[in-house]
Amino acid sequence: MNIQPTIPTITAPLHLCPDFTGRVLLHVENGTVLSERCLAANEHVATLRAFVELARLAGWRIMFEQEVDHA
């Protein structure tokens, strides 16, 4: 017998125009949507770790403030 795990889902009303196309960032707490924000095409969501990695790959130097004062 192959039992598939169920994926929990929520149903949330979004305040979007009917012809909206794009990405929406949701803040959900205990299954309730607390807020929503439409992301512009030039906006990206990432963790701080991912941002630092991207900055380093782009040639930026990430330093503590004390290191900058003595550089």
C-alpha positions in Angstrom: 0.0 0.0 0.0 1.5 3.3 -1.1 0.3 6.2 1.1 1.2 9.6 -0.2 1.9 12.3 2.5 -0.6 15.2 2.4 0.9 18.6 1.9 -0.7 21.2 4.2 -2.3 24.1 2.3 -4.0 27.4 3.1 -6.5 29.3 1.2 -5.9 33.0 1.3 -7.7 35.9 -0.4 -5.2 38.1 -2.2 -5.9 41.7 -3.0 -4.8 41.7 -6.7 -6.3 42.9 -9.9 -7.9 40.1 -12.0 -5.3 40.6 -14.7 -2.3 40.6 -12.3 0.8 38.7 -13.5 3.8 38.6 -11.2 5.2 37.5 -7.9 3.7 38.0 -4.5 5.5 37.9 -1.1 3.3 36.7 1.7 3.8 37.0 5.5 1.9 34.0 7.0 1.6 33.2 10.7 -0.3 30.2 12.0 -1.9 29.7 8.6 -3.2 33.2 8.4 -1.9 35.7 5.8 -0.9 38.8 7.7 0.3 40.8 4.8 1.1 40.6 1.1 3.4 42.6 -1.2 3.7 42.4 -5.0 7.3 42.3 -6.1 8.5 44.4 -9.0 10.3 42.7 -11.8 13.6 44.2 -10.6 13.1 43.0 -7.0 14.6 39.8 -5.6 14.2 38.0 -2.3 17.2 36.3 -0.7 18.7 35.4 2.6 21.5 37.5 4.0 23.9 34.6 3.4 22.8 34.4 -0.3 23.2 38.2 -0.7 26.7 38.2 0.8 27.6 35.3 -1.5 26.3 37.1 -4.6 28.1 40.3 -3.5 31.4 38.4 -3.1 30.9 36.7 -6.5 30.5 40.2 -8.0 33.8 41.2 -6.6 32.6 43.1 -3.5 34.5 42.9 -0.2 32.4 42.2 2.9 34.2 43.5 6.0 33.4 44.3 9.7 33.3 48.0 10.5 36.5 47.6 12.6 38.3 46.2 9.6 37.3 49.2 7.5 38.7 51.6 10.0 42.1 49.9 9.9 42.2 49.2 6.2 
